[in-house]
Amino acid sequence: MDEKTLEGILSRIDGKGYKAYKDLTGTYRMKNFTLYIDYVQGDPFASPSRIRVRVDQKVAGFPGELFEGRSRRIGFEDFITRAVAGAIGATAEGHRGTGKSGLIAIQGCGQEMLERTSVMINKEYIEARLTIGLPAAGRRVLARQAKEMLLDELPRIVDRSLIYRALDAEKLRKHVETMEDADHLRGALDGLGLVCFIANGSVLPRESGISQKPLKRGAIPFVSPPSMEVEIKLPNRGIVKGMGIKKGVTLIVGGGYHGKSTLLRAMERGVYNHVPGDGREFVISCADAVKIRAEDGRAVERVNISPFINNLPNGDDTVGFSTQNASGSTSQAANIMEALELGARVLLLDEDTSATNFMIRDGRMQELVAKDKEPITPFIDRIRQLYEEMGVSTVLVVGGSGDYFEVADSVVMMDSYRPYDVTDRAKGIAAKYAALREKETADAFGGVTERKPLSVGRMDDGFKVKVKGMGTILFGRDAIDLDFVEQLVDYGQVNTIADILKYMQRYVDGKSTLRVVLARVMNDIQNKGLDVISPFRGHPGELSMPRIYEIGAAINRLRTARFSQ
């Protein structure tokens, strides 16, 4: 079908009931692109219609070097997604009619550069996936307005964002090269013995507590202490210098409001790459770094928390611990063990969001409450074992307990947002003042018990999984609370996790561990793209790539999930 056919269908259904828009479903050859109308909404108030626009490379003209290799491709697609969003904002008239009438949109982007389903590029064509609210008066078709959207605005959006000559070539190249450099830097960390790198000149503070955009005024550029400075050569930018956080146990100390938590938050977001101008482009963390916190009230199912908690007074088993209402300490122990189960190599903790009794038990409390009356082995007595026995590093923000000086390899003090290496001073203080507390364990940390998912709940015909904002997935009638999964950064990641909860069922056989099941899912995505997990044909929905740790976190918080060991 062609443009005239599309115009004819719209003229024919003008003024009819809204469901007449279903006649538009199909493929149309437009002047410079192909339009795929994959799904038409049944009501102006329902989820908007899904369309795709595809431009042949003979017309689009994008140089192949800009999307050669995975890093460059993801960076390229991220840039084009933002370019399409900008073109929509500059072109589309917007609301016209009832409900979502007049909407033209593409998947939203934050400060992170993520693999998304919004744009796809290859040597043959470039394709953008959009949503559109077909216009209506009440529930009657508004054909004239629909023609404006599909026959006027959409071609102009394509011309402004999917044609190479219409774009700022230098900005596109910088976007792609920043992505490639960040991935290269992350890949170099392990060989350098590092878990994180913070480039000199980075801007870590954000403009507000609800924004990830950089603070514009008064931000102090990051400068590494000389003793911790390393340099790394990147394929495009060349030499970058900055602070290297070594493997082992690193403490971040300092007074309140001096930047301790700001540094840690930058590190937890450093598992993702950031857009040019963000200030954190070269704040790069190990891909397997996981933020850990207490999470009162969460469900825990068959997790071995015995390295931290034993001999509960009610006799509950902690080798296969289950609860529908975890305490602060048990939830934090479970969060650590679940992260280790999926392969975490770095734990990121902030005492502000940790359970105090999980982190430390001082000498006075040890004397008052005997060890045989305390089920918790505090984190301070396991932190060295995690590294020495399992190779798992820890970065910990601490401001209230100097006892951690004795177990640290490095100590960084933040003073007015400037870092200082105070390792020697901290070790000297630890030697000067004998510890009052006794270490509470002599046994090894032990292995990590891997669990086998038996079921994530019944999924009968008509079973639905819905996303309700960044913090909630409705799995049938059960709500999965993701508010405290702090390394989820994009709405599309939550959409992807919701689809994976259904897709993964093909690999749940009662014999395979959770790590194996999720590895199979991730392998499918790597080989076939994110589209593979979508239940939709054509436009797959607004999906962004999560990590295995956030997928696992959602499964572990599903109260109907069942595991064996």
TORVO-602560 format. One record per residue (C-alpha): residue in three letters; y, x, z. Coordinates in steps of 0.25 Angstrom, whole numbers, plus 5000, padded with zeros to 4 digits. Layout:
N
ALAYXZ;...
end
This chain:
565
MET500050005000;ASP501450044998;GLU502850025003;LYS503049894995;THR501749845000;LEU502249865014;GLU503549795011;GLY502849675005;ILE501949655017;LEU503149655026;SER503949555017;ARG502649465017;ILE502549465032;ASP503949445036;GLY504149345047;LYS502649325049;GLY501949345062;TYR501949485068;LYS500449505065;ALA500849495050;TYR501249645052;LYS499749675052;ASP499849665037;LEU500549795037;THR499349875041;GLY499049985031;THR499450105023;TYR500750105014;ARG501250215005;MET502750235007;LYS503750314999;ASN503550445007;PHE502450415017;THR501250325020;LEU501350225030;TYR500150175038;ILE500250055046;ASP499050065056;TYR499249965066;VAL500149845067;GLN500549785080;GLY500249635082;ASP501449605089;PRO502849655090;PHE502749685105;ALA501349755103;SER501149905102;PRO501849945089;SER501249965075;ARG500650095072;ILE501050165058;ARG500850305052;VAL501750365041;ARG501150485033;VAL501850575024;ASP501150665014;GLN501450815016;LYS501950815002;VAL503150735007;ALA503250775021;GLY503250925017;PHE502850985031;PRO502451135030;GLY501051155035;GLU501451275044;LEU502151175053;PHE500851105057;GLU499851205055;GLY498951225067;ARG498751125079;SER500051175087;ARG500951165075;ARG500351035071;ILE500650965085;GLY502051025085;PHE502350975071;GLU501750835074;ASP502550835087;PHE503850865080;ILE503650765069;THR503350655079;ARG504750685086;ALA505350685072;VAL504750555068;ALA505250495082;GLY506650555078;ALA506650485065;ILE506250355070;GLY507350365080;ALA508350395069;THR507850295059;ALA507150165065;GLU508050055069;GLY507150015081;HIS506949885087;ARG507049765078;GLY506349635082;THR505349605094;GLY504449695102;LYS504249825096;SER504949785082;GLY505649905075;LEU504950015083;ILE504550145075;ALA504050255084;ILE503150375085;GLN502450435097;GLY503450485107;CYS503550635111;GLY503950705123;GLN504250855125;GLU502850895123;MET502250925109;LEU500950855109;GLU499850825099;ARG500150675095;THR499650575085;SER501150535081;VAL501150635069;MET500050695061;ILE500250815051;ASN499350885041;LYS499450945027;GLU499350815020;TYR500350725028;ILE501150695040;GLU500950565048;ALA501750505059;ARG501150385067;LEU502250285072;THR502250155079;ILE503150035073;GLY503549905079;LEU503449805067;PRO504649715068;ALA504649565072;ALA505549455076;GLY504749395087;ARG503349405081;ARG503749385067;VAL503749505056;LEU505149565053;ALA504849615039;ARG506249665036;GLN506249755049;ALA504849805046;LYS505249845032;GLU506449925038;MET505449995048;LEU504350025038;LEU505050045025;ASP506450105029;GLU506350165043;LEU504950225042;PRO505150305029;ARG506450355035;ILE505750405047;VAL504650475039;ASP505750545030;ARG506450595043;SER505250645050;LEU504050665042;ILE504650745031;TYR504850895033;ARG506150915026;ALA506750805035;LEU506450875048;ASP507050995055;ALA506151105050;GLU506551205061;LYS506351105072;LEU504951065067;ARG504551215066;LYS505051245080;HIS504251125086;VAL503051175079;GLU503151315083;THR503451285097;MET502151205098;GLU501451325092;ASP502051425101;ALA501751335114;ASP500351325110;HIS500251475107;LEU500851505121;ARG499851415128;GLY498751475121;ALA499151615126;LEU499251575141;ASP497851605144;GLY497751745138;LEU499051775145;GLY498451735159;LEU499451625160;VAL499351475163;CYS500851445159;PHE502051505152;ILE503451465154;ALA504451525144;ASN505751585148;GLY506851485144;SER506051365146;VAL506751245152;LEU505751175162;PRO506651065169;ARG506650925162;GLU507850835161;SER507350735171;GLY506050685178;ILE505750595167;SER506050685155;GLN505350805149;LYS506550845142;PRO507150975146;LEU508350985156;LYS509551005148;ARG510551055158;GLY510351155169;ALA508951195166;ILE508651335169;PRO507751405158;PHE506451465164;VAL506351615165;SER505051685169;PRO505051785181;PRO504951925175;SER503551945182;MET502951825176;GLU503551835162;VAL502651845150;GLU502851835135;ILE502051765124;LYS502251775109;LEU502251645102;PRO501951625087;ASN503251565084;ARG504251595095;GLY503851735098;ILE503851795112;VAL504151695123;LYS504251745138;GLY504051665150;MET503351645163;GLY501851655163;ILE501051585174;LYS499851665176;LYS498451605178;GLY498051585193;VAL498851515204;THR500351505202;LEU501351445212;ILE502751385208;VAL503651395220;GLY505051365224;GLY506051275230;GLY506151125227;TYR506951095214;HIS506751245209;GLY505851205197;LYS504451225203;SER503951085198;THR504751095185;LEU504051225181;LEU502651165184;ARG502951035176;ALA503351125165;MET502051195166;GLU501251065167;ARG501951015154;GLY501651155148;VAL500251115144;TYR501051045132;ASN502051105122;HIS503451065122;VAL504451035111;PRO505551135107;GLY506751115116;ASP505951065128;GLY506151195136;ARG504651205139;GLU504151245125;PHE503551365131;VAL503151315145;ILE501651325142;SER500451295151;CYS498951315149;ALA498451195142;ASP497451175154;ALA498551165165;VAL498451035173;LYS499450975182;ILE498850935196;ARG499350835206;ALA498950745217;GLU498750595212;ASP498550505223;GLY497750375219;ARG497050425207;ALA495650405204;VAL494650515204;GLU493250505199;ARG492050605202;VAL492950725203;ASN492450855211;ILE493650875220;SER492750955230;PRO493551095228;PHE494751025235;ILE494150905243;ASN492850895251;ASN492250825263;LEU493050695262;PRO492950625275;ASN492450495268;GLY491350585262;ASP491750565247;ASP491150665237;THR492250755232;VAL491350825222;GLY491350695214;PHE492550635220;SER493050495216;THR494150405221;GLN495050295216;ASN496150335225;ALA496350495226;SER497150555237;GLY498250665233;SER497250775236;THR496050715230;SER496850675217;GLN497350815216;ALA495950875218;ALA495450785207;ASN496550815198;ILE496250965199;MET494750945197;GLU494950855185;ALA495850955178;LEU494851065181;GLU493750975175;LEU494450975162;GLY494851115161;ALA496151135168;ARG496551285169;VAL497851275176;LEU498251175188;LEU499751145189;LEU500151085203;ASP501451045210;GLU501351035225;ASP502350915224;THR501250835217;SER500050885225;ALA499350835237;THR499850925249;ASN498450925256;PHE497750965243;MET498651085241;ILE498751145254;ARG498251145269;ASP499051235278;GLY498551315290;ARG499051215300;MET498451095293;GLN497151175292;GLU497151195307;LEU497451055310;VAL496450995300;ALA495151065299;LYS494551095286;ASP493351015288;LYS494350895290;GLU495050925277;PRO494350885264;ILE495450955255;THR495351105251;PRO496751125247;PHE497151175233;ILE497651305239;ASP496251345242;ARG495751315228;ILE496851365220;ARG496351515219;GLN494951465216;LEU495351375205;TYR495951505198;GLU494951605202;GLU493651525200;MET494051435189;GLY495251495182;VAL496151375185;SER497651415188;THR498651345196;VAL500151325196;LEU500651265208;VAL502051225212;VAL502151245227;GLY503351235237;GLY502751205250;SER501551295253;GLY501651445253;ASP500151455255;TYR499951455240;PHE500551585239;GLU499251655243;VAL498451585232;ALA499451605221;ASP499451715209;SER500951685205;VAL502051615212;VAL503351575204;MET504551525212;MET505551435205;ASP506951455209;SER508051365202;TYR507051345191;ARG506851495189;PRO505451555192;TYR505151685200;ASP503851755202;VAL503751755217;THR502251785218;ASP502451915226;ARG503351855236;ALA502351735238;LYS501251825240;GLY502051915250;ILE502351785258;ALA500851745258;ALA500551885263;LYS501651885273;TYR501251745279;ALA499751725282;ALA499251595277;LEU498951505289;ARG497951415281;GLU496451445278;LYS495851435265;GLU495051315265;THR493951345255;ALA492951465253;ASP492151405242;ALA492351415227;PHE493151305220;GLY491851265212;GLY491751205198;VAL492351085192;THR491450965191;GLU491550905178;ARG491350755177;LYS490750665166;PRO491450545163;LEU490550425163;SER491550315159;VAL493050295159;GLY492850145161;ARG492250025153;MET492950005139;ASP492449875134;ASP492949805121;GLY494449785122;PHE494649895132;LYS496049955132;VAL496650085136;LYS498150075137;VAL499250175140;LYS500350125149;GLY501450235149;MET501250385152;GLY500550355166;THR499450245163;ILE498350215154;LEU497650075156;PHE496150095154;GLY495749955153;ARG496249895166;ASP496250035173;ALA497550115174;ILE497450265172;ASP498650325180;LEU499150455173;ASP500550465180;PHE500150595187;VAL499450655175;GLU500650745173;GLN500350815161;LEU500250695152;VAL501650705145;ASP501550605133;TYR501250455132;GLY500350485120;GLN499450575129;VAL499250445137;ASN498950365124;THR497950475120;ILE497250475134;ALA497050325133;ASP496450335119;ILE495550455124;LEU495050365136;LYS494350285126;TYR494050385115;MET493350475125;GLN492250375128;ARG491450425116;TYR491250555124;VAL490950495138;ASP489450505139;GLY489250535154;LYS488750675151;SER490050745146;THR491050795156;LEU492550735155;ARG492950875150;VAL491950865138;VAL492250725135;LEU493750755134;ALA493450885126;ARG492750795116;VAL493950705115;MET494950825114;ASN494050885103;ASP494050755095;ILE495650755096;GLN495750905092;ASN494850875080;LYS495350745075;GLY496650725081;LEU497250635092;ASP497050515083;VAL495550525085;ILE495650455099;SER496450345095;PRO495850205093;PHE496850175082;ARG496650215067;GLY497850265060;HIS499050285070;PRO498250325082;GLY499350285093;GLU500250375100;LEU499350495105;SER499750625111;MET498750735115;PRO498450745130;ARG497650855137;ILE496250845142;TYR496750845156;GLU497650725155;ILE496550645148;GLY495650685159;ALA496650645169;ALA496750505163;ILE495250495164;ASN495150545178;ARG496150435182;LEU495450325176;ARG494850245188;THR493650195179;ALA493250335175;ARG491850375180;PHE491250515180;SER490050585184;GLN489950735188;
end
